[in-house]
Amino acid sequence: MAEITILCPTGHLGFTPLEPASFRAGCALKPDFIIADSGSCDIGPYPLGADGQASPAAWQRHDVEIMLVEARRLGVPMIIGSVSDTGTDRGVRQFAQMVRDIAAEHGLAPFRMATIFAELTREEVIGRMGAGTVVQGLDGRPDADAALIGRTDRIVAVMGAEPIAAALKAGAEVVIAGRASDCALFAAPLLNAGMSPATAYYAGKLMECASFCCEPFMGKESILGRISEDDIKVTAMHPGQRCTPASLASHAMYERRDPFREYVASGYVDMSDVRYEQWDEKTARATGARFVPSAQPMVKLEGAGKVGERRLAIVGIRDPYTIENIDKAMAWARARLTERFGAPESAGWTVYYHVYGRDGVMGALEPSPPLRPHELGIVVETVCQDAKRAEEICALAARNLFYARLAEVKGTAGAAALMSDEILVGKPGYEWTLNHVMPVRDAAELFRTEMSVVDGSAKKAA
């Protein structure tokens, strides 16, 4: 079981372009694998539900091209997971075609490509439920029922390392994977090398977001991992960054409800006794992770469904009295909307007032809203099934702030200012319907792999 080296150039391929200089510095060290994640839930439910993407195709191609050309030059496997932001079948096909086009453009010699699909139909999930499978809700959500699945437009299963490891064993030199656990992308080749799940998945947890595990903060810079059993060393490739015990430990807690546990389909990594130490000036080392296998493999499902059409308006408020009474003004405006359009819960519309300058980012979770902000920016957001009705409701929701009837107000001007007296068209509104886990017999059974040969040299010669 030799040391495996992995180069990771970005934590979200295509979201913004990766930085080529630090990536090529990593390639100069001849890594064994080049791996990157390309998806996230951070972008919200719209891209999954609408089967779209949040990252521009040009930026995705920029990253894939740099990675693919270097991987083939070095003769090492390249793995990309959760492709095109959400890991749907459309995204897998899009990235596979991108790989073929780039290979032809650069005249790359033949290589084997695995495409791994992770999308499930509503009928598949309902069928399993009908056979007795319980799709369990996470974070306080109720278990899924047929009604919930019925209002879900698109579903992806989140794969662990098993399908990716199998593709590599079958000879894949490029792996294009649908929705996947971030750490699983890195764990797959390590498991194939004979390392324990603890080492494999924990190395993935540390490396999944590239230079986010380094200091000072820089995005889209490359890192190099040198991994052997219970010995993970991560090195910053940018000359101005370094990995430290603090930067590695903080990233281990990143995006975790429990800072000491990283869940995958087959169990979880226990990080409570991990030890971090400085190895050299730019490298930190981690040891001591444990893996707790699940008695029953559980695959996470993500699903999104359309709620309605969205319209937006922007209102500015600087009048001190209106600011002091902004909650009363919004309540008055909502009451007028209900009088005209009916109660939201029965009439099928929703209005959100996002109050920037007070709690526009965190809402009710804001720990210390300012007592007397001098200016507020209010984004009015309306969701309704009917687009024309959504626009009308949004217009009245914004203008009602201008006309809000508050005690002691004597004048007619200055209460609110409309940035522009127009209603902005937003993308349709989607909600996360599925944040659930589903028991399976085998951690790989929901995922479908296709193998093909990509021959760029033949196309270029033609």
C-alpha positions as CSV (number, residue, x, y, z in Angstrom):
1,M,0.0,0.0,0.0
2,A,2.0,2.9,-1.3
3,E,1.5,6.6,-0.7
4,I,-1.1,8.2,-3.0
5,T,-0.9,11.8,-4.1
6,I,-4.0,13.7,-5.1
7,L,-4.2,17.2,-6.7
8,C,-7.4,19.2,-6.1
9,P,-7.7,22.5,-8.0
10,T,-11.1,23.7,-6.9
11,G,-13.9,23.0,-4.4
12,H,-16.7,23.7,-7.0
13,L,-15.6,23.3,-10.6
14,G,-17.0,26.0,-12.8
15,F,-18.6,28.2,-10.1
16,T,-15.8,30.6,-10.8
17,P,-12.7,29.7,-12.9
18,L,-9.9,27.9,-11.1
19,E,-6.5,29.5,-10.9
20,P,-4.1,27.8,-13.4
21,A,-0.7,28.8,-11.9
22,S,-1.1,26.9,-8.6
23,F,-2.7,24.0,-10.5
24,R,0.3,23.6,-12.8
25,A,2.6,23.9,-9.8
26,G,0.8,20.9,-8.4
27,C,1.0,19.0,-11.7
28,A,4.8,19.5,-11.7
29,L,4.8,17.3,-8.6
30,K,3.3,14.4,-10.7
31,P,0.2,13.5,-8.7
32,D,-1.4,10.1,-9.0
33,F,-4.9,11.5,-9.4
34,I,-6.6,14.9,-10.3
35,I,-10.0,15.2,-8.5
36,A,-12.6,18.0,-8.2
37,D,-16.1,18.3,-7.0
38,S,-18.5,20.3,-9.2
39,G,-21.7,20.6,-7.2
40,S,-23.3,22.0,-4.1
41,C,-26.6,22.5,-2.3
42,D,-25.4,26.1,-1.5
43,I,-26.9,27.2,-4.8
44,G,-30.4,26.5,-3.7
45,P,-33.1,24.2,-5.1
46,Y,-33.7,25.9,-8.4
47,P,-30.9,24.3,-10.5
48,L,-31.9,20.8,-9.4
49,G,-35.6,21.3,-9.7
50,A,-35.4,23.0,-13.1
51,D,-32.5,20.7,-14.2
52,G,-30.4,23.7,-15.0
53,Q,-27.1,24.9,-13.7
54,A,-25.7,27.8,-11.6
55,S,-22.2,27.8,-13.3
56,P,-21.7,29.2,-16.8
57,A,-20.8,26.6,-19.3
58,A,-17.8,28.6,-20.4
59,W,-16.4,28.5,-16.9
60,Q,-17.1,24.8,-16.6
61,R,-15.3,24.1,-19.8
62,H,-12.4,26.3,-18.7
63,D,-11.8,24.1,-15.6
64,V,-12.5,20.8,-17.3
65,E,-10.1,21.6,-20.2
66,I,-7.2,22.6,-17.9
67,M,-7.7,19.5,-15.8
68,L,-8.2,17.0,-18.6
69,V,-5.3,18.1,-20.8
70,E,-2.9,17.9,-17.8
71,A,-4.3,14.6,-16.6
72,R,-3.8,13.0,-20.0
73,R,-0.3,14.5,-20.3
74,L,0.6,13.0,-16.9
75,G,-1.2,9.8,-17.7
76,V,-3.2,9.9,-14.4
77,P,-7.0,9.4,-13.8
78,M,-9.2,12.5,-13.5
79,I,-12.4,12.3,-11.4
80,I,-15.2,14.9,-11.4
81,G,-18.3,14.5,-9.3
82,S,-21.7,16.2,-8.8
83,V,-21.2,17.5,-12.3
84,S,-22.8,20.7,-13.6
85,D,-23.7,21.8,-10.0
86,T,-26.4,19.2,-9.2
87,G,-25.3,15.8,-10.7
88,T,-28.4,15.1,-12.7
89,D,-28.3,12.9,-15.8
90,R,-28.3,15.9,-18.0
91,G,-25.2,17.2,-16.2
92,V,-23.4,13.9,-16.6
93,R,-24.2,13.9,-20.4
94,Q,-23.2,17.6,-20.7
95,F,-19.8,17.0,-19.1
96,A,-19.2,13.8,-21.0
97,Q,-19.7,15.6,-24.3
98,M,-17.5,18.4,-23.0
99,V,-14.7,15.8,-22.4
100,R,-15.2,14.4,-25.9
101,D,-15.0,17.9,-27.5
102,I,-11.9,18.9,-25.6
103,A,-10.2,15.6,-26.4
104,A,-10.9,16.2,-30.1
105,E,-9.7,19.7,-30.0
106,H,-6.4,18.8,-28.4
107,G,-6.0,15.5,-30.3
108,L,-5.8,13.5,-27.1
109,A,-4.9,9.8,-27.4
110,P,-7.6,7.3,-26.6
111,F,-8.7,6.9,-23.0
112,R,-11.6,5.1,-21.2
113,M,-14.3,7.3,-19.7
114,A,-16.9,6.2,-17.1
115,T,-20.1,8.1,-16.7
116,I,-22.0,7.4,-13.5
117,F,-25.7,8.4,-13.3
118,A,-27.3,9.3,-10.0
119,E,-30.8,10.5,-10.9
120,L,-33.9,8.7,-9.7
121,T,-37.5,8.9,-11.1
122,R,-40.4,9.6,-8.8
123,E,-41.8,6.2,-9.8
124,E,-38.6,4.4,-8.6
125,V,-38.8,6.0,-5.2
126,I,-42.6,5.5,-4.8
127,G,-42.1,1.9,-5.9
128,R,-39.5,1.3,-3.2
129,M,-41.8,3.0,-0.7
130,G,-44.6,0.8,-1.8
131,A,-42.4,-2.3,-1.1
132,G,-41.9,-1.2,2.5
133,T,-38.9,1.1,2.3
134,V,-39.1,4.1,4.6
135,V,-37.5,7.2,3.2
136,Q,-36.4,8.9,6.4
137,G,-36.4,12.7,6.8
138,L,-33.3,14.5,8.0
139,D,-33.0,17.5,10.3
140,G,-36.5,17.2,11.7
141,R,-38.3,16.6,8.3
142,P,-41.1,14.0,8.3
143,D,-40.6,10.8,6.4
144,A,-41.5,11.0,2.7
145,D,-44.9,10.1,1.5
146,A,-46.4,9.8,-2.0
147,A,-47.6,13.4,-1.8
148,L,-44.1,14.8,-1.1
149,I,-42.7,12.7,-4.0
150,G,-45.5,13.9,-6.2
151,R,-44.5,17.6,-5.8
152,T,-40.9,16.8,-6.4
153,D,-39.7,17.6,-10.0
154,R,-36.2,16.0,-9.8
155,I,-34.4,13.6,-7.5
156,V,-30.7,12.7,-7.2
157,A,-29.2,10.1,-5.0
158,V,-25.8,11.0,-3.4
159,M,-23.3,8.3,-4.1
160,G,-20.5,7.2,-1.8
161,A,-17.1,6.0,-3.1
162,E,-18.3,2.5,-4.2
163,P,-19.4,3.3,-7.8
164,I,-16.4,5.5,-8.5
165,A,-14.0,2.9,-7.1
166,A,-15.6,0.2,-9.2
167,A,-15.2,2.4,-12.3
168,L,-11.5,2.9,-11.6
169,K,-11.0,-0.8,-11.1
170,A,-12.7,-1.4,-14.5
171,G,-10.0,0.8,-16.1
172,A,-11.6,4.2,-16.3
173,E,-9.1,7.0,-16.8
174,V,-11.7,9.8,-16.6
175,V,-14.7,9.5,-14.3
176,I,-17.7,11.8,-14.8
177,A,-20.0,11.2,-11.8
178,G,-23.5,12.4,-11.0
179,R,-24.4,13.6,-7.5
180,A,-21.8,12.4,-5.0
181,S,-20.6,13.0,-1.5
182,D,-17.7,15.4,-1.8
183,C,-15.3,13.2,0.2
184,A,-16.2,10.1,-1.8
185,L,-14.5,11.4,-4.9
186,F,-11.2,11.3,-3.1
187,A,-11.9,8.2,-1.1
188,A,-12.5,6.0,-4.1
189,P,-8.8,5.7,-5.3
190,L,-7.6,5.4,-1.7
191,L,-9.9,2.5,-1.0
192,N,-8.7,0.8,-4.1
193,A,-5.2,1.2,-2.8
194,G,-6.2,-0.7,0.3
195,M,-6.5,2.1,2.7
196,S,-9.2,2.1,5.5
197,P,-12.5,3.9,5.1
198,A,-11.4,6.2,7.9
199,T,-8.3,7.4,6.1
200,A,-9.9,7.5,2.7
201,Y,-13.0,9.4,3.6
202,Y,-11.2,11.7,6.0
203,A,-8.7,12.6,3.4
204,G,-11.6,13.5,1.2
205,K,-13.2,15.7,3.9
206,L,-10.0,17.7,4.2
207,M,-9.4,18.1,0.5
208,E,-12.9,18.5,-0.9
209,C,-12.8,22.3,-1.1
210,A,-9.2,22.7,-2.3
211,S,-7.6,25.9,-0.9
212,F,-10.4,26.5,1.6
213,C,-8.3,24.3,4.0
214,C,-5.4,26.7,3.8
215,E,-4.6,30.1,5.2
216,P,-4.9,33.0,4.4
217,F,-8.2,32.6,2.7
218,M,-7.9,32.2,-1.1
219,G,-10.5,30.5,-3.3
220,K,-9.9,28.3,-6.4
221,E,-6.2,27.6,-5.6
222,S,-4.8,24.0,-5.7
223,I,-3.7,21.8,-2.9
224,L,-1.8,18.5,-3.0
225,G,-2.6,15.6,-0.6
226,R,-0.1,12.9,0.2
227,I,-2.0,10.1,1.8
228,S,-0.9,6.8,3.4
229,E,-2.7,4.8,6.0
230,D,-3.6,7.1,8.9
231,D,-1.2,9.7,7.6
232,I,-2.7,12.6,5.6
233,K,-0.5,15.5,4.6
234,V,-2.0,18.5,2.8
235,T,0.2,21.1,1.1
236,A,-0.9,24.5,-0.3
237,M,0.2,25.1,-3.9
238,H,-0.2,28.8,-4.0
239,P,3.1,30.5,-2.9
240,G,1.2,32.8,-0.6
241,Q,-0.8,30.1,1.2
242,R,0.0,27.3,3.7
243,C,-1.8,24.6,5.5
244,T,-1.7,24.7,9.3
245,P,-3.3,22.6,12.1
246,A,-5.8,25.4,12.6
247,S,-6.7,25.6,8.9
248,L,-7.1,21.9,8.5
249,A,-9.1,21.5,11.7
250,S,-11.4,24.4,10.8
251,H,-12.2,22.8,7.5
252,A,-12.9,19.5,9.1
253,M,-15.7,21.3,10.9
254,Y,-16.9,23.1,7.7
255,E,-20.5,22.5,6.8
256,R,-21.1,19.9,9.5
257,R,-24.0,19.8,11.9
258,D,-21.8,17.7,14.1
259,P,-18.2,18.9,13.8
260,F,-16.8,15.5,14.5
261,R,-18.8,13.3,12.1
262,E,-18.8,13.0,8.3
263,Y,-21.6,10.8,7.0
264,V,-21.4,8.7,3.8
265,A,-23.7,5.9,2.6
266,S,-21.7,3.2,4.4
267,G,-21.2,4.9,7.7
268,Y,-19.5,7.9,9.2
269,V,-16.0,9.2,9.9
270,D,-15.4,9.9,13.6
271,M,-13.1,12.9,13.8
272,S,-13.2,13.5,17.6
273,D,-9.7,12.1,18.3
274,V,-7.9,13.5,15.2
275,R,-4.6,15.1,15.8
276,Y,-3.2,17.9,13.7
277,E,0.4,19.0,13.4
278,Q,2.6,21.2,11.3
279,W,4.7,19.1,9.0
280,D,6.6,21.7,7.1
281,E,6.2,25.4,6.2
282,K,3.3,24.8,3.8
283,T,2.0,21.4,5.0
284,A,-0.1,20.2,7.8
285,R,-0.6,16.6,8.9
286,A,-3.7,14.8,10.2
287,T,-3.9,11.4,11.9
288,G,-6.3,9.5,14.1
289,A,-9.7,9.4,12.2
290,R,-11.9,6.4,12.9
291,F,-14.7,4.9,10.7
292,V,-18.0,3.6,12.1
293,P,-19.8,1.4,9.6
294,S,-23.6,1.4,9.3
295,A,-25.5,-1.8,9.9
296,Q,-27.6,-0.7,7.0
297,P,-26.3,1.4,4.1
298,M,-28.3,4.6,3.8
299,V,-28.2,6.7,0.6
300,K,-29.1,10.4,0.9
301,L,-31.7,11.7,-1.6
302,E,-32.0,15.3,-2.6
303,G,-35.1,16.6,-4.4
304,A,-36.6,19.9,-5.4
305,G,-40.0,20.9,-6.7
306,K,-41.5,24.1,-8.2
307,V,-43.5,26.3,-6.0
308,G,-44.4,29.1,-8.4
309,E,-43.2,32.2,-10.4
310,R,-41.1,34.8,-8.7
311,R,-41.2,38.6,-8.9
312,L,-39.0,41.1,-7.1
313,A,-39.0,44.8,-6.2
314,I,-36.5,46.9,-4.3
315,V,-37.5,49.6,-1.8
316,G,-35.2,52.0,0.1
317,I,-36.2,53.5,3.5
318,R,-34.3,56.3,5.2
319,D,-37.0,58.0,7.2
320,P,-36.1,57.4,10.9
321,Y,-39.8,57.1,12.0
322,T,-40.6,54.5,9.3
323,I,-37.4,52.6,10.1
324,E,-38.4,52.5,13.8
325,N,-41.8,51.2,12.8
326,I,-40.8,49.1,9.8
327,D,-42.5,45.9,11.2
328,K,-45.7,47.8,11.6
329,A,-45.4,49.1,8.1
330,M,-44.8,45.6,6.7
331,A,-47.7,44.2,8.7
332,W,-50.0,47.0,7.3
333,A,-48.9,46.2,3.8
334,R,-49.5,42.5,4.2
335,A,-53.0,43.2,5.6
336,R,-53.8,45.2,2.5
337,L,-52.6,42.3,0.3
338,T,-54.8,39.9,2.1
339,E,-57.8,42.1,1.7
340,R,-57.3,42.3,-2.1
341,F,-56.0,38.8,-3.0
342,G,-57.2,36.6,-0.2
343,A,-55.3,34.8,2.6
344,P,-51.9,33.6,1.3
345,E,-52.4,30.0,2.6
346,S,-55.6,29.6,0.7
347,A,-55.1,31.9,-2.3
348,G,-51.7,30.4,-3.2
349,W,-49.3,33.4,-2.9
350,T,-46.4,34.3,-0.7
351,V,-44.6,37.6,0.0
352,Y,-41.2,37.9,1.7
353,Y,-39.8,41.2,2.9
354,H,-36.0,40.9,3.1
355,V,-34.9,43.8,5.3
356,Y,-31.2,44.5,4.5
357,G,-29.5,46.7,7.0
358,R,-31.3,45.0,9.9
359,D,-31.6,41.2,9.4
360,G,-31.7,40.7,5.6
361,V,-29.1,37.9,5.6
362,M,-30.0,35.9,8.7
363,G,-33.6,36.8,9.3
364,A,-34.8,35.6,12.7
365,L,-31.4,34.0,13.4
366,E,-29.7,37.4,13.4
367,P,-28.1,37.6,16.9
368,S,-27.6,41.4,17.1
369,P,-29.8,43.5,14.8
370,P,-28.9,47.2,15.0
371,L,-31.2,49.2,17.2
372,R,-31.3,52.3,15.0
373,P,-30.1,51.7,11.4
374,H,-30.1,54.9,9.4
375,E,-31.1,53.2,6.2
376,L,-32.8,50.0,5.1
377,G,-33.0,48.3,1.7
378,I,-36.0,46.0,1.4
379,V,-36.2,43.3,-1.3
380,V,-39.8,42.4,-1.9
381,E,-40.1,38.8,-3.2
382,T,-43.4,37.3,-4.3
383,V,-44.1,33.7,-5.3
384,C,-47.3,32.7,-7.0
385,Q,-48.3,30.0,-9.5
386,D,-49.7,32.6,-11.9
387,A,-46.9,35.0,-13.3
388,K,-49.2,37.9,-13.9
389,R,-50.7,37.7,-10.5
390,A,-47.3,37.4,-9.0
391,E,-46.3,40.7,-10.7
392,E,-49.4,42.4,-9.5
393,I,-49.0,41.2,-5.9
394,C,-45.3,42.2,-5.9
395,A,-46.1,45.7,-7.2
396,L,-48.7,46.3,-4.4
397,A,-46.5,44.7,-1.8
398,A,-43.8,47.3,-2.6
399,R,-46.0,50.3,-3.1
400,N,-47.9,49.7,0.1
401,L,-44.7,50.4,2.0
402,F,-44.8,53.9,0.4
403,Y,-48.4,54.4,1.6
404,A,-48.1,52.6,5.0
405,R,-50.4,54.2,7.5
406,L,-48.5,54.7,10.7
407,A,-49.5,56.6,13.8
408,E,-48.2,60.2,14.0
409,V,-47.4,60.4,10.3
410,K,-48.5,63.8,9.0
411,G,-46.7,64.1,5.7
412,T,-47.1,62.3,2.4
413,A,-43.5,62.1,1.3
414,G,-40.2,60.5,2.4
415,A,-41.5,57.2,3.9
416,A,-40.0,55.0,1.2
417,A,-38.2,55.3,-2.1
418,L,-38.5,52.8,-5.0
419,M,-35.2,52.0,-6.6
420,S,-37.1,51.7,-9.9
421,D,-40.8,51.7,-10.4
422,E,-40.7,48.3,-12.1
423,I,-41.1,44.7,-11.1
424,L,-38.1,42.4,-11.8
425,V,-38.6,38.9,-13.2
426,G,-36.9,36.3,-11.1
427,K,-36.3,32.6,-11.9
428,P,-39.1,30.3,-10.8
429,G,-39.3,29.5,-7.2
430,Y,-38.4,26.0,-6.1
431,E,-38.2,24.4,-2.6
432,W,-36.1,21.5,-1.3
433,T,-38.6,18.7,-1.0
434,L,-36.2,15.9,-0.2
435,N,-33.5,16.0,2.3
436,H,-33.9,12.3,3.3
437,V,-32.0,9.0,3.5
438,M,-33.2,5.7,2.0
439,P,-31.9,2.3,3.1
440,V,-30.4,0.1,0.4
441,R,-29.0,-3.4,0.3
442,D,-25.8,-2.3,-1.5
443,A,-24.4,1.2,-1.4
444,A,-23.9,1.2,-5.2
445,E,-27.2,-0.2,-6.3
446,L,-28.9,3.1,-7.2
447,F,-26.2,4.2,-9.6
448,R,-25.7,3.3,-13.2
449,T,-22.2,3.3,-14.9
450,E,-21.5,3.4,-18.6
451,M,-18.0,2.9,-20.0
452,S,-16.8,4.3,-23.4
453,V,-13.6,5.0,-25.2
454,V,-12.8,8.7,-26.1
455,D,-10.3,9.0,-29.0
456,G,-9.5,12.6,-29.7
457,S,-6.6,11.8,-32.0
458,A,-8.9,10.0,-34.5
459,K,-11.2,13.0,-34.7
460,K,-8.4,15.5,-35.1
461,A,-6.8,13.4,-37.9
462,A,-10.1,13.2,-39.7
